[in-house]
């Protein structure tokens, strides 16, 4: 089985650190004017939408968010939204939670 289809799985009720790096069109790391993290259920229902700032900034253009999962088996999707020069930049991913 290829590692490309592998999805990270975490014990439910644990805290997952989600990270994202933002780049300009020249490939240089850049801090967006707005950074937001959004969490969705497998039915694309929004669980969380939060604007993040300096406390979540690890480095230039690098942000993290610590999300504590609900206590149930599920697949969750996350979306990083950043605005760079008034244009959106999106990064998406997913992970599973289950009793382990």
MITIMAR-721666 format. One line per field, with one value per residue: residue number from 1; x negated, y, z of N, C-alpha, C in turn. Coordinates in steps of 0.001 Angstrom, whole numbers, always signed. Atoms other than C-alpha are relative to their C-alpha. Layout:
# MITIMAR-721666
nr = c(NUM	...)
n_u = c(X	...)
n_v = c(Y	...)
n_w = c(Z	...)
ca_u = c(X	...)
ca_v = c(Y	...)
ca_w = c(Z	...)
c_u = c(X	...)
c_v = c(Y	...)
c_w = c(Z	...)
This chain:
# MITIMAR-721666
nr = c(1	2	3	4	5	6	7	8	9	10	11	12	13	14	15	16	17	18	19	20	21	22	23	24	25	26	27	28	29	30	31	32	33	34	35	36	37	38	39	40	41	42	43	44	45	46	47	48	49	50	51	52	53	54	55	56	57	58	59	60	61	62	63	64	65	66	67	68	69	70	71	72	73	74	75	76	77	78	79	80	81	82	83	84	85	86	87	88	89	90	91	92	93	94	95	96	97	98	99	100)
n_u = c(-849	+761	-93	-700	-1396	-18	-533	+386	-1071	+330	-1015	-923	+187	+1368	+260	+737	+583	-86	+981	-86	+942	-507	+1049	-422	+159	+1429	+420	+522	-970	-604	-1108	-1239	-640	-1004	+216	-1151	-91	-1390	-114	-1262	-299	+43	-1129	+374	-644	+1048	+92	+793	+638	+683	+1104	+1191	+940	+1382	+203	+25	+1039	+1234	+1074	-578	-882	-285	-1004	-508	-1210	-201	-1424	-352	-1048	-1163	+156	-733	+695	-417	+991	-126	+729	+394	+342	+702	-333	+827	-105	+1296	-268	-1419	-390	-35	+913	-637	+671	-962	+432	-961	+514	-1020	+62	-694	+414	+1223)
n_v = c(-1184	-1233	-944	-1195	+46	+156	-1149	+18	+359	-375	+408	-1107	-710	-505	-1269	+141	-1268	-215	-1006	-454	-1029	-813	-480	-897	+598	+225	+1118	-497	+13	-1311	-60	-547	-1028	+744	+1452	+632	+1464	+456	+1458	+513	+1423	+726	-513	-1390	-927	-721	+172	-1064	-988	-892	-798	+192	-1117	+106	+1105	+1232	-160	+684	-639	-762	+795	+1328	-101	+1265	-79	+1218	+338	+1152	+708	+509	+1410	+917	+410	-830	-615	-1451	-757	-1327	-935	-1218	-1089	-1187	-1012	-572	-1086	-10	+1219	+1154	+1136	+1079	+1284	+904	+1342	+728	+986	+840	+212	+1225	+575	+793)
n_w = c(+0	+133	-1105	+430	-438	-1444	-737	-1410	-925	-1375	-973	-207	-1259	-96	+663	+1250	+449	+1447	+397	+1381	+450	+1101	+885	+1071	+1316	+239	-835	-1273	-1091	-222	-960	+559	-822	-777	-58	-649	+34	+20	-141	+520	-151	+1278	+802	+283	-934	-701	-1452	-595	+862	-925	+513	-825	+97	-468	-942	+782	+1018	-364	+760	+1109	+855	-566	-1060	-539	-813	-784	+5	-823	+723	-724	-385	+867	+1210	+1128	+877	-22	+1009	-453	+1063	-345	+914	-181	+1050	+352	+955	+311	+719	-905	+104	-762	-190	-636	-358	-813	-943	-639	-1446	-398	-1266	+226)
ca_u = c(+0	-1309	-2057	-323	+3132	+2194	+4128	+2929	+5037	+5111	+6820	+10008	+9987	+6339	+4836	+3599	+1174	+2037	-669	-845	-3404	-2434	-4502	-4354	-4509	-8322	-8396	-9406	-7727	-5338	-2970	+581	+2641	+5341	+4786	+7733	+8120	+11402	+12320	+15039	+16777	+16800	+20100	+18336	+20215	+18107	+17000	+14640	+13495	+10856	+8577	+5036	+2278	-1082	-609	-212	-3109	-6169	-8271	-7783	-4800	-4556	-1504	-118	+3123	+3721	+7100	+8552	+10695	+14168	+14527	+15838	+14595	+14589	+12714	+12074	+10958	+9014	+8456	+5869	+6968	+4558	+4828	+1681	+1919	+5717	+5736	+6720	+4252	+5773	+4186	+6331	+5853	+7603	+7095	+9004	+9882	+10826	+10647	+7137)
ca_v = c(+0	+3419	+5960	+8620	+7469	+7206	+9480	+10439	+8926	+10203	+8964	+10911	+13462	+14301	+17547	+17701	+20411	+21612	+23579	+25596	+27657	+30503	+31583	+34429	+33840	+33940	+31022	+33188	+32697	+35539	+36523	+36901	+39871	+37436	+33845	+31622	+27922	+26173	+22612	+20628	+17299	+14593	+16148	+19502	+21028	+23692	+22834	+25752	+28940	+30956	+33792	+33166	+35673	+36208	+33617	+30971	+32197	+29938	+31792	+34082	+32627	+29582	+29132	+26412	+25690	+23165	+21479	+19171	+16551	+15470	+12071	+10125	+8259	+10590	+12035	+15755	+18218	+21384	+24452	+27153	+30442	+33317	+36577	+37700	+41056	+40770	+37329	+34071	+31272	+27933	+24777	+21758	+18395	+15767	+13387	+10665	+10328	+7035	+5096	+3657)
ca_w = c(+0	-941	+1788	-310	+841	+4488	+6825	+10296	+13067	+16660	+19832	+20286	+23061	+22321	+21115	+17534	+16403	+12899	+11076	+7882	+5972	+3652	+651	-1858	-5624	-5467	-3031	-67	+3301	+4065	+6868	+5533	+6704	+7901	+9059	+9917	+10775	+9977	+11047	+9243	+9864	+7178	+6025	+5626	+8556	+10212	+13762	+14314	+12643	+14439	+13430	+14649	+15278	+16885	+19629	+16907	+14750	+14874	+12290	+9294	+7420	+9720	+11955	+14201	+15990	+18785	+18324	+20996	+19295	+20306	+21937	+18959	+15918	+12922	+9998	+10251	+7596	+8290	+6178	+6612	+5064	+4587	+2700	+917	-878	-736	-2398	-668	-38	+1065	+2448	+3334	+4964	+7035	+9939	+11775	+15443	+17061	+20295	+20455)
c_u = c(-886	+213	+761	+1431	+133	+502	-417	+1222	-473	+1071	+971	-145	-1406	-128	-918	-553	+21	-951	+136	-1080	+603	-1169	+575	-259	-1466	-540	-604	+1092	+478	+1113	+1222	+563	+1082	-384	+1154	-119	+1480	-20	+1393	+171	-122	+1164	-187	+808	-1106	+82	-641	-485	-632	-1127	-1174	-977	-1369	-276	-100	-1052	-1298	-1207	+672	+820	+389	+907	+414	+1278	+164	+1496	+228	+1233	+1151	-228	+922	-844	+500	-1193	+275	-864	-367	-416	-717	+342	-900	+257	-1361	+250	+1448	+503	-28	-1061	+567	-896	+991	-635	+1070	-724	+1178	-189	+765	-516	-1182	-539)
c_v = c(+1236	+898	+1266	+48	-120	+1285	-130	-289	+278	-534	+1162	+556	+549	+1326	-239	+1368	+42	+1140	+344	+1049	+716	+581	+998	-686	-227	-1147	+403	-80	+1417	-119	+587	+1091	-608	-1465	-597	-1517	-362	-1522	-414	-1472	-663	+398	+1468	+1011	+639	-219	+1207	+932	+1022	+733	-169	+1139	-346	-1156	-1342	+46	-614	+695	+850	-948	-1364	+154	-1391	+271	-1339	-247	-1254	-647	-398	-1477	-883	-308	+848	+415	+1495	+606	+1347	+838	+1190	+1032	+1174	+967	+642	+1010	-14	-1230	-1196	-1043	-1087	-1224	-886	-1347	-678	-943	-749	+38	-1271	-449	-904	-480)
c_w = c(+0	+1209	-374	+501	+1512	+663	+1457	+851	+1418	+940	+231	+1401	+168	-745	-1193	-372	-1523	-356	-1474	-249	-1195	-779	-997	-1344	-383	+844	+1333	+1060	+267	+1033	-689	+910	+876	-52	+795	-145	+75	+68	-450	+364	-1370	-908	-341	+808	+825	+1505	+670	-1097	+926	-717	+951	-255	+541	+947	-725	-1108	+501	-617	-1083	-870	+530	+1218	+460	+780	+702	+143	+837	-613	+913	+294	-814	-1232	-1163	-849	+6	-1097	+594	-1198	+618	-1063	+337	-1132	-187	-1112	-474	-735	+951	-326	+901	+46	+739	+293	+827	+949	+597	+1513	+296	+1352	-278	+1333)
